[in-house]
Amino acid sequence: MNPKVDFFFDKDSIWQKEYRKLRTIILDCGLTEELKWGCPCYTRPTESSGRAYNDSNIVLIHGFKEYCALLFFKGALLADADDILIQQTENVQSARQIRFTGVKQIAGMESTIKAYIYEAIEVEKVGLKVKHKKTEEYKVPEEFQRKLNKMPALKTAFKALTPGRQRGYLFYFSQPKLPKTREARVEKYIPQILDGKGLED
């Protein structure tokens, strides 16, 4: 147990008992406990040779109003024999959750949870990677396409952005259901695209 993470398990939360039970199960699988993104994150320990593993995040504990969950960073690569992994939204490509609403449920699933954790460790060990969608597979929202067609400078600037920045914009522009909101987002970020910057730059 990492003392830096204790505050998460001590804070007032409706999922306090569930968090603690999950912590015990995960640590029993030999993972290293760290604090990342304000949540308990569990990684593969370094080899006995001292070599650290790249992308070694295995699983993270987090909570929401309706449930708490284990988030498997490369859950899309797990066999999911018990059909319990959940894709949060259609745009999440790699991570998958197992959701819980009670400590008894977690206790009853302990052996299954451990099996999924061991499989996730194996995925990391052999270096499997999630095949992400390519930028050209992302849908370009109508409102943005119209602007690209009207403004050659915008089209050039957008194509010059890194694939990650392009995907960020396409994803962000596609989210609102109302065309008016999508259009407002596009308008707002045109100057930033022309400056060669990404959403978060």
HELIX and SHEET records of a PDB file:
HELIX    1   1 PRO A    3  VAL A    5  5                                   3    
HELIX    2   2 ASP A    6  ASP A   10  1                                   5    
HELIX    3   3 GLN A   16  LEU A   27  1                                  12    
HELIX    4   4 GLY A   75  LEU A   77  5                                   3    
HELIX    5   5 VAL A  103  GLY A  108  1                                   6    
HELIX    6   6 GLU A  110  LYS A  125  1                                  16    
HELIX    7   7 THR A  135  GLU A  137  5                                   3    
HELIX    8   8 GLU A  142  LYS A  150  1                                   9    
HELIX    9   9 PRO A  152  ALA A  160  1                                   9    
HELIX   10  10 PRO A  163  SER A  174  1                                  12    
HELIX   11  11 PRO A  179  LEU A  194  1                                  16    
SHEET    1   A 5 THR A  32  LYS A  36  0                                        
SHEET    2   A 5 CYS A  39  THR A  43 -1                                        
SHEET    3   A 5 ASN A  57  GLY A  63 -1                                        
SHEET    4   A 5 CYS A  68  PHE A  72 -1                                        
SHEET    5   A 5 ARG A  96  PHE A 100 -1                                        
END                                                                             
